[in-house]
Amino acid sequence: MDLTRGFSKKMVAQGLYRALSFLRLAVVAEIEFLKRKSDELRMDIMDKERNKIRLQKRADQLELLIRDRVSLMPRGRATDPVIYFITPTAFRPAQRADLTRLSYTLAHVPNLHWIVVEDTLEPSKCVSDVINRSRVKATHLFAKTRTDMKMKYADPNWRLPRGVDQRNAALAWIRTQLSDATTGAVYFGDDDNTYDLRLFDEIRKVKKAGVWPVGIVGGLFVETPKIGANGSIESFNAVWKPERSFPIDMAAFALNLTLVLQNPNAGFSYDVPRGYQESTFLEGLGISRKNMEPLAASCSQVFVWHTRTEKPTLTKEKKKMLERYPKNIEEFLPLEANALGIDLVDP
């Protein structure tokens, strides 16, 4: 009885050992399987990380390709009034750079017609190229400044009125080509100012003549109309010739297109005191302080800055080259001509 019982225990022990061995083999096999699975998952993760990096690089490339072509303005603006943005421009070292920068701003504005007027005897290839690359709807005009009113490179900006003939040429084009138009807005935008895209929404609001603050102009951080309790203009904060009817910068106002068409004799003139171009022009349109519309949240916001590109520091030799231009085109190296926007042919 005891022997049988002992034999039975031995067999049980052997059975348990075999079972444990099988279990151990199963566990080892499971561990190996999990290791292989872990390796596969690790490889899969590495592949996904590499794909993520590739996709990010591709996304960056696509952003570079489209960011200057996709409008930053809200879509669905096809019925907005057209803004006729008049830019007088003249050759100087920074002309090409200034126009390029401005073109990138205007490319984001729907329903805008850019009227570029060069101070030349014929349109230059450089300016034409900037306009064409911008894909902004544009008209390229030219009007040479009177010889006795043409500033030299070394002259200070305030010495003579600038853009008189060019702005008048743009106004003449508008009155000829848009004589039957009933909607639209006219704005004089220099090529070296800085424009917030919200400015263009304000321009479209103009019913007759709108006005707003301009930053960094007239010796002030901001030059602006002062608005009374009734919402109308009481005065201006200008410190330079504050007695002017409209002591404001050219960038401070926009006009309804119909107002320009209804007043064909209103324009700019050399025969006015320095600083009176804006006042004389607005008065010629029949505008007074009372019927100007304070915009940009009742003149509490700044959407345009009179930044004005600084003259570059150049060697005496390079300054003399600019003073002799355009009679000395052959003196410019090809890369210099490219940087300055000089056509290496007789202008």
C-alpha positions in Angstrom: 0.0 0.0 0.0 2.8 2.4 0.9 4.8 1.4 -2.3 1.9 2.1 -4.5 1.4 5.3 -2.8 5.1 6.3 -3.3 5.0 5.2 -7.0 2.0 7.4 -7.5 3.7 10.4 -6.0 6.7 9.9 -8.2 4.6 9.8 -11.3 2.7 12.8 -10.2 6.0 14.6 -9.6 7.2 13.6 -13.1 4.0 14.8 -14.6 4.2 18.1 -12.9 7.8 18.5 -14.0 6.9 17.7 -17.6 4.0 20.2 -17.3 6.2 22.8 -15.9 8.8 22.2 -18.6 6.1 22.6 -21.3 4.9 25.8 -19.5 8.4 27.1 -19.4 8.9 26.4 -23.1 5.6 28.2 -23.8 6.6 31.2 -21.7 10.0 31.3 -23.4 8.3 31.1 -26.8 5.9 33.9 -25.7 8.8 36.1 -24.6 10.6 35.5 -27.9 7.4 36.4 -29.7 6.9 39.5 -27.7 10.6 40.5 -28.3 10.1 40.1 -32.0 6.8 42.0 -31.8 8.6 44.7 -29.8 11.3 44.9 -32.5 8.7 45.1 -35.2 6.9 47.9 -33.4 10.1 49.7 -32.8 11.0 49.6 -36.5 7.4 50.7 -37.3 7.8 53.7 -34.9 11.1 54.6 -36.5 9.6 54.4 -40.0 6.7 56.6 -38.9 9.2 59.1 -37.3 11.1 59.2 -40.5 7.9 59.7 -42.5 6.9 62.5 -40.1 10.1 64.3 -40.7 9.8 63.9 -44.5 6.2 65.1 -44.4 7.2 68.1 -42.2 9.9 69.0 -44.7 7.4 68.7 -47.5 4.9 70.9 -45.6 7.6 73.5 -45.1 8.4 73.5 -48.8 4.7 73.8 -49.8 4.3 76.7 -47.3 7.2 78.5 -48.9 5.6 78.0 -52.3 2.1 79.2 -51.5 2.4 81.6 -48.5 2.9 84.6 -50.8 0.1 83.6 -53.1 -2.7 82.8 -50.7 -4.7 85.8 -49.5 -4.6 86.7 -45.8 -7.8 88.6 -46.2 -11.2 86.9 -45.7 -12.5 85.2 -48.8 -15.8 85.9 -50.5 -14.9 89.5 -51.2 -15.6 89.5 -55.0 -18.3 92.2 -54.7 -16.3 94.6 -52.6 -15.6 98.1 -54.1 -12.4 98.2 -56.1 -9.6 100.2 -54.4 -7.5 102.2 -56.9 -4.1 102.3 -55.1 -1.9 105.0 -56.7 1.8 104.7 -56.2 4.2 107.3 -57.6 7.8 105.9 -57.8 11.2 107.1 -58.9 14.6 105.5 -59.3 16.7 105.3 -56.2 18.8 102.5 -54.6 15.9 101.1 -52.7 13.2 101.5 -55.3 13.2 97.8 -56.4 13.2 96.6 -52.8 10.4 99.0 -51.7 8.2 98.1 -54.6 8.8 94.3 -54.0 7.8 94.6 -50.4 4.7 96.7 -51.2 3.7 94.2 -53.9 3.7 91.4 -51.3 1.2 93.4 -49.2 -1.1 94.3 -52.1 -1.1 90.7 -53.3 -3.2 89.8 -50.3 -5.8 92.4 -51.0 -8.9 91.4 -53.1 -10.4 93.8 -55.6 -7.5 96.1 -55.8 -6.1 97.8 -58.9 -2.6 99.0 -58.5 -1.7 102.2 -60.5 2.0 102.5 -60.6 3.4 105.7 -62.1 7.1 105.9 -62.8 9.1 109.2 -62.9 10.5 108.3 -66.3 10.1 108.9 -70.0 9.0 105.3 -70.5 8.2 102.3 -68.3 11.2 100.4 -67.0 11.6 96.7 -67.2 12.5 96.5 -63.5 9.2 98.0 -62.3 7.3 96.0 -64.9 8.8 92.8 -63.6 7.9 93.6 -60.0 4.3 94.3 -61.0 4.0 91.2 -63.2 5.5 88.9 -60.5 3.0 90.3 -57.9 0.0 89.1 -60.0 -1.9 92.1 -58.7 -4.2 93.7 -61.3 -2.3 96.8 -62.3 -1.7 99.7 -64.7 1.8 100.8 -65.3 2.1 104.5 -66.3 4.9 107.0 -66.6 5.2 110.7 -66.1 8.5 112.6 -66.0 9.0 115.2 -63.3 9.7 118.7 -64.6 13.4 119.3 -64.8 13.4 122.3 -62.5 11.5 120.2 -59.9 13.6 117.1 -60.0 15.6 116.5 -56.8 19.2 115.3 -56.8 20.2 112.2 -54.9 21.8 114.2 -52.1 18.8 116.5 -51.6 16.7 116.1 -48.5 13.3 114.6 -49.0 11.5 117.9 -48.1 13.3 120.2 -50.5 10.8 119.9 -53.3 7.3 118.3 -53.7 7.5 114.8 -54.9 5.0 112.8 -57.0 3.1 115.7 -58.3 3.2 114.8 -62.0 2.8 111.1 -61.2 -0.3 111.5 -59.0 -1.9 113.8 -61.6 -1.2 111.2 -64.4 -2.9 108.6 -62.3 -5.9 110.9 -61.7 -6.1 111.6 -65.4 -6.1 107.8 -66.2 -8.9 107.3 -63.7 -11.0 110.1 -65.1 -10.5 108.8 -68.6 -10.8 105.0 -68.1 -13.4 105.0 -65.3 -15.6 107.9 -66.3 -18.8 105.7 -66.0 -17.9 104.0 -62.7 -20.3 104.4 -59.8 -18.3 102.6 -57.0 -14.7 102.4 -55.9 -12.2 104.1 -53.7 -9.0 106.1 -54.5 -5.9 106.0 -52.2 -2.4 107.4 -52.6 0.0 104.8 -51.3 3.7 105.6 -51.4 6.0 102.7 -52.1 8.0 102.9 -48.8 5.1 103.1 -46.3 4.0 100.2 -44.2 0.3 99.0 -44.5 -1.7 96.9 -42.1 -4.2 94.8 -44.2 -7.0 96.2 -42.1 -6.4 99.6 -43.7 -8.0 98.3 -46.9 -11.3 97.5 -45.1 -11.3 101.1 -43.9 -10.7 102.4 -47.4 -13.7 100.5 -48.7 -15.9 102.2 -46.0 -15.3 105.7 -47.5 -18.6 107.3 -48.6 -17.0 110.6 -49.6 -13.6 111.3 -47.9 -12.3 109.2 -45.1 -9.4 110.0 -42.7 -7.4 108.1 -40.1 -4.2 108.3 -38.1 -0.7 107.8 -39.6 2.2 106.5 -37.5 5.7 108.0 -37.3 5.1 111.2 -39.3 5.4 114.9 -38.8 7.8 114.6 -35.9 5.2 112.6 -33.9 4.7 109.0 -33.0 1.3 109.4 -34.6 -0.4 112.2 -36.5 -4.2 112.2 -36.1 -7.4 114.1 -36.2 -8.9 114.9 -32.8 -12.5 113.7 -32.6 -15.2 115.5 -30.6 -18.0 114.1 -28.5 -20.3 114.1 -31.5 -17.9 112.0 -33.6 -16.8 114.7 -35.9 -13.3 116.2 -36.4 -12.6 119.1 -34.1 -8.9 119.7 -34.9 -5.6 117.9 -35.6 -2.6 117.2 -33.4 0.0 118.2 -36.1 2.9 120.3 -34.9 4.3 121.2 -38.3 2.2 124.0 -39.9 -0.9 123.2 -37.9 -2.7 126.1 -39.6 -3.2 124.1 -42.8 -6.8 123.2 -43.6 -5.7 119.5 -43.5 -2.5 119.1 -41.6 -2.2 115.4 -42.5 0.0 113.0 -44.5 -1.0 111.7 -48.0 -1.4 108.3 -46.4 -4.1 109.6 -44.0 -7.1 109.8 -46.4 -9.0 108.0 -49.1 -11.7 109.2 -51.5 -14.8 107.7 -53.0 -14.1 107.3 -56.7 -17.2 109.3 -57.7 -15.9 112.3 -55.9 -12.7 112.3 -58.0 -14.8 111.9 -61.2 -17.2 114.7 -60.2 -14.3 117.2 -59.7 -12.1 116.9 -62.9 -10.0 119.9 -62.1 -8.9 118.8 -58.6 -5.2 117.8 -58.6 -1.7 118.4 -57.3 0.4 121.5 -58.1 3.9 122.9 -57.7 2.4 126.3 -57.2 1.5 125.8 -53.5 3.5 126.3 -50.4 5.5 123.4 -49.1 3.3 120.9 -47.2 0.1 122.1 -48.7 -0.4 119.4 -51.4 -2.9 117.5 -49.4 -4.9 120.5 -48.3 -5.0 122.1 -51.8 -6.1 118.8 -53.3 -8.9 118.1 -50.8 -10.2 121.7 -50.9 -10.3 121.3 -54.7 -12.7 118.3 -54.2 -14.9 120.4 -52.0 -13.9 118.6 -48.8 -14.0 120.4 -45.4 -13.2 119.1 -41.9 -17.0 118.8 -41.3 -17.7 116.3 -44.1 -14.6 114.1 -43.6 -15.3 110.7 -42.2 -13.1 109.7 -39.2 -12.4 106.0 -39.7 -10.2 103.3 -38.0 -12.5 103.1 -35.0 -13.0 106.9 -34.8 -9.2 107.5 -35.3 -8.3 105.3 -32.4 -6.3 102.7 -34.4 -3.2 103.0 -36.6 -3.1 100.9 -39.8 -0.5 102.8 -41.8 3.0 104.1 -41.0 5.0 106.6 -42.8 8.1 104.5 -42.5 10.1 106.0 -45.4 13.1 103.9 -46.4 16.4 105.4 -45.2 19.0 106.4 -47.8 21.7 103.7 -47.8 25.2 104.5 -46.7 27.4 104.4 -49.8 30.9 105.2 -50.7 31.7 108.5 -52.5 32.3 106.5 -55.7 28.9 104.9 -55.6 27.2 108.2 -54.7 28.8 109.8 -57.8 27.6 106.9 -59.9 24.0 107.5 -58.7 24.3 111.2 -59.4 25.4 110.5 -63.0 22.7 107.9 -63.6 21.2 107.3 -66.2 24.0 108.6 -68.4 26.5 106.1 -67.0 24.7 102.7 -67.2 27.9 101.0 -68.5 29.6 101.8 -65.1 27.3 99.4 -63.2 28.3 95.8 -62.8 25.5 93.3 -63.8 24.9 92.3 -60.2 24.8 95.9 -59.1 22.3 96.7 -61.8 20.2 93.7 -60.8 20.2 94.8 -57.1 19.1 98.4 -58.1 16.7 97.4 -60.8 18.7 99.1 -63.5 18.0 98.0 -67.1 21.4 97.5 -68.8 20.1 99.3 -71.9 19.7 102.9 -72.6 16.6 104.1 -70.6 
